[in-house]
Amino acid sequence: MNFIKKIFSTATTENDKESGHDSSQKETITLTTQPLDEYFVSQFIKNGGKFLYCTHQEEVNQHLMDIFEENNWKKAVCFNPDLEKRMSMLGLDSTETISKNYPFFTLCENLLADTGSIMFSSNQVHDKKIAQLPDNFVVFASTSQLVRDAREAFMSIKQNYNKDYPSNISSIKCYEPEKVEDDFLSYGNKNAKKLFLLLLEDL
């Protein structure tokens, strides 16, 4: 990843947000010519996501602590034993009981560059719908999970699980729930979450 190593931002220019023209052709060209990681991050931030780039595990831990401290969180909803151990090591509590007062700390299946969205399955969210989970997500992913689009994401799942495919495939694309509520075109979209992404370089 040869651009700014650390980004922690939800901001995009007002011109980008307010432009009314169809930019699908421009985005296709950009995705074709730009590295997947750069394009994903630009789309992710454009969608309101908060992004932190990590070069090693210690940096992941430090950023995780910073996120919890900044938001006054002492506990997280977590279904993954390895993430629970990481939290315990950092002096943070975890619970499998869903509460809107705590963030959901989780892994994911893939990061989709074309839309800046994040794909999950039953391996991360179990049998829960995204809408049933907390309003705040903290997602830990690696650059090797970056794919071009949904088609490549499903191909990746097939390769990774060797016919023992997970169920409950879902994704989050919008990271500004308050805007979804105000946008009648997005009515019924219950998957919007405020989301922090810890992206570890592993390639």
N, C-alpha and C positions, 0 to 999 in steps of 0.2 A: 504494500500500500504506500505509494510514493507521494501522496498529498499530505496535508497536515496530520500529524500522527494522533493528535487528541482533539476531538470535537465534543463539545457539550452544549448543544444548542437546539432550539426549536425554531429559531428565527429564519425566515426567508425574506427576500425583498418584497415590498408591497407590489411592485410591478409584476413579479412572478405570481403572486397570489390573486391579483385582481385582473390579470389579462384575460380577456374573454375569447380570444381566438383559439381555434383548434390546433393544439401543439402535438398531436399524436404522431404526425410525420416527423417532426423535429426530434421527438423523443426516440423514435425508432432508429433514426440515423445516429443519434448520440449513443444509444446502447450498442450499436454495431461498432462504433469507433472508439468507445471508451472502455477501460477495464471494468469488469463486473463490480469489483469492490467500490470503485469511485462512483459508478452510476447508482448502485444500491444506496449508498450513503446519501447521495444528493436527493434521491426520491424519498428515502426514509425521513430525512430532515424536512423536506418539503411537506410531507404528510403530518408533521408535528412531532416526530419522534425525538427522543433525547439519546444521543450517541456518545459512547466512550470507547476509544480504541486502546487495546491492551497488548503489550509486547511479551508479557510473561505473567505467570500465575500470581506473583506478588502484587503486580499492578492491578490485576482483577480484584484481589482482596482489598486493596487500598481504595479503589473506586467504589467497591460495594459498601465499604464502611462510610465513605463520603456521602453516598446516596442516602443511606439510612440516617446519618446524622443530619443532613440537610433537611430531610423530611420528618425528622423526629420520630422515626420508626424504631422500635425495639424488637419487633417480632415480624415474621413473615409466614404466610401460608406456603407450604412446600410439600410436594409429593415425592421428591427425589431424595433417596438416602444419601447420595454423595453430596448434594447441595446442602442437606441438613447438617452433615459433618462439617462442611466448610463454614456454615453459619455458627455452629457450636464452637469451632476453633477460634472464631472472631468474637466470641462472646455475645452472639445474637441468638435469640430464641426462635423456634419454628413450631408450627402446628399444622396438622392436616385438616383442622376444622376451619371451614371457610368463614371469613369475617371481612366485612367491608372496611374495617379499621386497619387492616394490615395489607401490605402488598402481596402479590403472588410472585414468588421467586421460582423460576423454571428454566428448563432447557427448551429447545425447539427442534423441529425437523429440518427446516431449510429457510434460507433468506432469499426472497425472490427479487432479483434486480429490476425487472421491468416495471414493477409497481411499488417497490419499497416495502412490500408486505412480509409478514412472518408466518410460516406455516407450522401448525401443531397437530398432534395426533393423540390417541388414547395413551400413548407412552408418556406424555407430559400432563395432559388434562384429565386423564382417566375417562370417566363417562360423563363428565361435566360439559355443559355448553359454555362457550366463552362468556356469554351474558351472565352465567351463574357465578363466575369467578370475580375476585375483587376488582375494583376500578383501576388500580395501579398494578402494573406488571414490571418486574425486573427480569430481563431475559439474558441468559448467558449463552453465547454462541461462538463459533469459530469461523474463520474465513473459508475453511474447507466446506462449509455448509452453504456457501453462496452458489446459486444457480441462476440461469437466465430467466426462467418463467415457470408457470405451474406445470407445464408438460415435463420439463426437466426435473422438477421437484418430485413428481410422481415416479419418474424413472429412477430417481435416486432412492426413493423409499423401496421400490421393488428390488433394487440391487442390495440395499442394506439389510433387508429382512428376510430374503430368500424364501418367499411364499408365506411366511408367518407375518402377514401384513397387519399393521395396526389399524384400528378403526377410528371413528370420530375425527376424521380429517377436517380441520378448520383453519382459518387464517384471520389475521388482523392487519388491516391496511390503514385505518384512520387512527391517529394517536391524539386527537383533540375531540373528546366526547362532547364537549359543550358546543362545538361547531356543528356536529351531527344533529344535535337537538334543534338547532336553529335553522337547519337546511332542510326544506321540505323534500328536496330531491333525494335525501338520504333517509327518509322516514322508514322506520322498520329495521335499520341497521343497528343491531344490538352488540356488535363486536368491537366497537370503538373503545379503546383503553388508553389511559396515559401510560406511556411505556418508555422504560430505560433499557437500552441495549448495551451490554458489555460484550464487545467483539474482540476475541483473542486471535492474534495472528499465529496461525499454525502451518502455513505453507512456506 
